[in-house]
Amino acid sequence: MKLLILTFLLTWALNAAAHGGIYTYNISSVIYQGNPWHIHDYGPFYGSGNASGIPAGTPSIQRRWYFWPLYNLSSPNMTCNFDGSFSPTTPSLHAPVRAGETITASYNVANFNLTAVERDQWYHQYGPLLIYMARCPGLSCAGWNGEGEVWFKIAEFGLVPGAKNLRGPWMQGVLLMGTSSPGVEVRVPGALKTGAYLVRHEVVNLQSNRADGAQFYVSCAQVFVEGGEGGKVPGERFSVAFPGAYKSSDPGLRIAGNEISDGELLEEYNTTDYQFPGPLVWDGEG
């Protein structure tokens, strides 16, 4: 009995340590600190916890994120995490970035210095990375919760070229795992219209209990895009809402299960044909 309890606790601890989010952004060679919330504990959802977020009033471009995964595709938390949709960043800091430049998001704490953290590595490695943007009303994203069919995809990362099946390797592991991971770099579309935008990074962990479904880790940050070549915004066929963009029956999500990494290779994983959830990546046109 004691062995069973110990095994459960070890498994629980490893799973808890495996969760996380974006700690820093590199935008136009400037490092912006993230806004983690209750990263040491189970916070407002599993007890009082210790408020382990960044110091109150500290500027951040990032909406606050909680390290626990999202499962409910109908939850408003799918927009910008547990707290990010309803308590917008204060004060309202936006990172300036020119259209065509890159944004690098890091899931380790190598450059994070606002508070002590224990979870300095990303451990998940099975599933895609998806990056979206949404144009904010007016000249600021302050006070806006990102609702409506306003989100368009600017990048997606799946299997590493040469992978033999859905056991990978996946780019998620290459880009995010470990203390020296490079992070995920995306290019702001060169034709994008000048204005304030939310940038939404989403990691999908397919190594999950089948009964619960895929795990989603969402982080949103505020930027101000300048100098777009074409002054364009995506049309309706590229635009989706969060929540609402995904269904649990989507081919790229319904395959979630711990079997993707262990045991006999199931037929559904014996392929490299992975269908990304959500819309097509915006091509810079209509």
C-alpha positions as CSV (number, residue, x, y, z in Angstrom):
1,M,0.0,0.0,0.0
2,K,2.8,2.4,0.9
3,L,4.6,1.6,-2.4
4,L,1.3,2.4,-4.3
5,I,1.0,5.7,-2.5
6,L,4.6,6.6,-3.2
7,T,4.3,5.7,-6.8
8,F,1.2,7.9,-7.1
9,L,2.9,10.8,-5.4
10,L,5.9,10.6,-7.6
11,T,3.8,10.4,-10.7
12,W,1.7,13.4,-9.5
13,A,4.9,15.4,-8.8
14,L,6.4,14.7,-12.2
15,N,3.2,15.6,-13.9
16,A,2.9,18.8,-11.9
17,A,6.5,19.8,-12.7
18,A,5.9,19.2,-16.4
19,H,3.4,22.1,-16.7
20,G,4.4,25.7,-17.4
21,G,4.3,28.6,-19.8
22,I,6.3,31.4,-21.4
23,Y,8.7,33.2,-19.1
24,T,10.3,35.6,-21.5
25,Y,9.9,37.1,-24.9
26,N,12.7,38.4,-27.2
27,I,11.2,41.1,-29.5
28,S,13.5,43.2,-31.6
29,S,16.4,42.2,-29.4
30,V,14.7,43.4,-26.3
31,I,13.9,40.9,-23.5
32,Y,10.5,41.2,-22.0
33,Q,9.7,39.5,-18.7
34,G,6.7,37.2,-18.5
35,N,3.8,37.3,-16.0
36,P,3.5,33.8,-14.4
37,W,0.9,33.4,-11.7
38,H,0.9,30.8,-8.9
39,I,3.7,28.8,-10.5
40,H,4.9,27.2,-7.2
41,D,1.5,26.0,-6.0
42,Y,-2.0,25.1,-6.9
43,G,-3.1,28.6,-6.3
44,P,-6.7,29.8,-6.4
45,F,-8.0,26.5,-7.7
46,Y,-6.7,24.0,-5.1
47,G,-6.3,26.0,-2.0
48,S,-5.0,29.4,-0.9
49,G,-1.5,28.7,-2.1
50,N,1.3,31.3,-2.1
51,A,1.0,34.3,-4.5
52,S,4.1,33.4,-6.5
53,G,3.5,35.8,-9.4
54,I,5.6,38.8,-10.3
55,P,5.7,41.8,-7.9
56,A,2.5,43.8,-8.0
57,G,2.6,46.7,-10.5
58,T,5.5,45.3,-12.4
59,P,5.2,46.1,-16.2
60,S,4.7,43.1,-18.4
61,I,3.5,42.7,-22.0
62,Q,2.1,39.3,-21.0
63,R,-1.4,38.5,-19.7
64,R,-1.1,36.5,-16.4
65,W,-0.8,32.7,-16.9
66,Y,-1.4,29.8,-14.6
67,F,0.9,26.7,-15.0
68,W,-2.0,24.1,-15.0
69,P,-3.2,22.9,-18.5
70,L,-6.6,23.7,-20.0
71,Y,-8.8,20.8,-21.1
72,N,-12.3,22.4,-21.6
73,L,-12.4,23.6,-25.2
74,S,-15.6,25.6,-24.4
75,S,-14.0,27.5,-21.5
76,P,-13.3,31.3,-21.9
77,N,-9.9,30.4,-20.5
78,M,-9.0,29.1,-23.9
79,T,-8.6,32.7,-25.1
80,C,-5.7,33.8,-22.9
81,N,-5.3,31.3,-20.0
82,F,-7.0,31.2,-16.6
83,D,-6.5,34.9,-15.7
84,G,-5.4,36.5,-18.9
85,S,-8.8,37.1,-20.5
86,F,-10.4,38.8,-17.5
87,S,-7.5,40.6,-15.8
88,P,-5.7,42.3,-18.6
89,T,-2.0,43.3,-18.0
90,T,-1.5,46.2,-15.7
91,P,0.0,48.6,-16.6
92,S,-0.8,48.5,-20.3
93,L,2.6,47.7,-21.7
94,H,2.9,46.9,-25.5
95,A,6.2,45.7,-27.1
96,P,6.9,47.6,-30.4
97,V,7.7,45.3,-33.3
98,R,7.9,46.0,-37.0
99,A,6.0,43.9,-39.4
100,G,8.4,41.2,-40.7
101,E,10.4,41.0,-37.5
102,T,10.5,38.0,-35.2
103,I,9.2,37.2,-31.8
104,T,10.9,34.5,-29.7
105,A,9.1,33.0,-26.8
106,S,11.1,31.0,-24.2
107,Y,9.6,28.4,-21.9
108,N,12.6,28.2,-19.6
109,V,13.8,30.8,-17.0
110,A,17.2,31.5,-18.4
111,N,16.4,35.2,-18.7
112,F,13.6,35.5,-16.2
113,N,14.5,37.5,-13.2
114,L,11.3,38.9,-11.6
115,T,10.8,36.2,-9.0
116,A,12.4,32.9,-7.9
117,V,10.9,29.9,-9.8
118,E,11.4,26.2,-9.4
119,R,10.0,25.0,-12.7
120,D,12.7,26.1,-15.1
121,Q,12.2,23.5,-17.8
122,W,9.5,22.4,-20.2
123,Y,9.1,18.6,-20.2
124,H,6.3,17.9,-22.7
125,Q,7.3,16.9,-26.2
126,Y,4.3,15.3,-28.1
127,G,2.1,17.7,-30.0
128,P,2.0,20.9,-32.1
129,L,2.8,24.5,-31.4
130,L,0.3,27.0,-32.8
131,I,0.7,30.8,-32.8
132,Y,-2.1,33.3,-33.4
133,M,-2.6,37.0,-33.4
134,A,-5.7,39.2,-32.9
135,R,-6.1,42.9,-33.8
136,C,-7.2,44.9,-30.8
137,P,-9.8,47.6,-31.0
138,G,-8.3,51.1,-30.9
139,L,-4.6,51.8,-30.3
140,S,-4.3,49.6,-27.2
141,C,-5.2,46.0,-26.0
142,A,-5.9,47.2,-22.5
143,G,-9.2,46.0,-21.2
144,W,-10.0,43.8,-24.2
145,N,-10.6,40.1,-23.6
146,G,-10.0,38.9,-27.2
147,E,-13.5,37.6,-27.8
148,G,-15.0,37.0,-31.2
149,E,-13.8,35.6,-34.5
150,V,-10.7,37.8,-34.4
151,W,-7.8,35.3,-34.1
152,F,-5.7,34.3,-37.2
153,K,-2.9,31.8,-37.2
154,I,0.6,33.0,-38.2
155,A,2.6,29.8,-37.6
156,E,2.4,26.2,-36.7
157,F,5.0,23.6,-35.8
158,G,4.5,19.8,-35.9
159,L,6.8,16.9,-36.4
160,V,10.5,17.2,-37.0
161,P,11.3,16.5,-40.7
162,G,12.3,12.8,-41.0
163,A,10.0,11.6,-38.1
164,K,8.7,8.1,-38.9
165,N,5.4,8.3,-37.0
166,L,3.5,10.4,-34.5
167,R,5.9,9.4,-31.7
168,G,8.1,12.1,-33.1
169,P,10.3,13.7,-32.5
170,W,8.1,16.9,-32.5
171,M,9.3,20.4,-32.8
172,Q,7.8,21.1,-29.4
173,G,10.5,19.1,-27.7
174,V,13.3,20.6,-29.9
175,L,12.3,24.2,-29.3
176,L,11.0,24.1,-25.7
177,M,12.6,21.3,-23.6
178,G,15.5,22.0,-21.3
179,T,17.2,24.9,-19.7
180,S,19.1,25.8,-22.9
181,S,16.2,25.4,-25.3
182,P,16.1,28.0,-28.1
183,G,12.4,28.9,-27.7
184,V,9.9,29.3,-30.5
185,E,10.6,32.0,-33.1
186,V,7.8,33.4,-35.3
187,R,7.8,36.1,-37.9
188,V,5.2,38.9,-37.7
189,P,3.5,38.9,-41.1
190,G,5.2,41.6,-43.3
191,A,1.9,42.7,-44.8
192,L,0.1,43.1,-41.4
193,K,-1.6,46.4,-40.8
194,T,-0.2,48.8,-38.2
195,G,-1.9,48.6,-34.8
196,A,-2.2,46.9,-31.4
197,Y,-2.4,43.1,-31.3
198,L,-2.5,40.2,-28.9
199,V,0.0,37.4,-29.7
200,R,-1.3,34.0,-28.6
201,H,1.1,31.1,-28.2
202,E,-0.5,27.7,-27.7
203,V,1.2,24.4,-26.9
204,V,-0.9,21.2,-27.3
205,N,0.2,18.2,-25.3
206,L,-1.1,15.0,-26.9
207,Q,0.5,12.8,-24.2
208,S,-2.5,12.9,-22.0
209,N,-5.1,10.7,-20.4
210,R,-7.6,9.8,-23.1
211,A,-10.6,10.5,-20.8
212,D,-9.4,14.1,-20.3
213,G,-8.3,14.8,-23.9
214,A,-5.5,17.0,-25.1
215,Q,-3.8,19.5,-22.8
216,F,-3.6,23.2,-23.8
217,Y,-1.1,25.7,-22.6
218,V,-1.9,29.3,-23.7
219,S,0.0,32.5,-23.2
220,C,-1.0,36.0,-24.6
221,A,1.2,39.1,-25.0
222,Q,0.5,42.6,-26.1
223,V,2.5,44.1,-29.0
224,F,2.2,47.2,-31.3
225,V,3.0,46.4,-34.9
226,E,4.4,49.1,-37.1
227,G,5.4,49.5,-40.7
228,G,3.3,46.9,-42.4
229,E,4.1,46.7,-46.1
230,G,0.5,46.1,-47.3
231,G,-1.6,47.3,-44.4
232,K,-3.6,44.1,-44.6
233,V,-5.8,42.1,-42.1
234,P,-6.9,38.5,-42.6
235,G,-10.3,37.8,-44.1
236,E,-13.1,35.7,-42.5
237,R,-11.8,32.4,-43.8
238,F,-8.7,32.8,-41.7
239,S,-10.4,34.1,-38.5
240,V,-11.6,32.0,-35.6
241,A,-12.8,32.6,-32.0
242,F,-11.4,31.2,-28.7
243,P,-13.2,29.4,-27.4
244,G,-14.9,27.9,-30.5
245,A,-12.0,27.2,-32.9
246,Y,-11.6,23.6,-31.9
247,K,-13.7,20.5,-31.2
248,S,-12.5,17.4,-29.3
249,S,-13.4,15.4,-32.4
250,D,-10.9,17.3,-34.6
251,P,-8.4,14.8,-36.1
252,G,-5.4,16.5,-34.6
253,L,-6.9,16.4,-31.0
254,R,-8.9,13.2,-30.8
255,I,-5.7,11.1,-30.9
256,A,-4.5,12.4,-27.5
257,G,-3.5,9.6,-25.2
258,N,-0.6,8.4,-23.1
259,E,-0.1,5.6,-25.7
260,I,1.5,8.2,-28.1
261,S,4.7,7.8,-26.2
262,D,4.7,4.3,-24.6
263,G,3.8,0.7,-25.2
264,E,2.8,-0.9,-28.5
265,L,2.6,1.5,-31.4
266,L,-1.1,1.9,-32.1
267,E,-2.2,2.2,-35.7
268,E,-3.5,5.7,-35.3
269,Y,0.1,6.8,-34.4
270,N,1.8,4.9,-37.2
271,T,1.7,7.8,-39.6
272,T,3.3,11.2,-40.2
273,D,0.1,12.7,-41.5
274,Y,-0.9,15.1,-38.7
275,Q,-3.8,17.5,-39.2
276,F,-3.3,20.7,-37.3
277,P,-6.3,22.0,-35.4
278,G,-7.7,25.5,-36.3
279,P,-7.6,27.5,-39.5
280,L,-4.9,27.6,-42.2
281,V,-1.9,29.9,-41.5
282,W,-2.6,33.3,-42.9
283,D,-0.9,33.8,-46.2
284,G,-0.7,37.6,-46.0
285,E,-3.5,38.1,-48.5
286,G,-7.3,38.2,-47.9
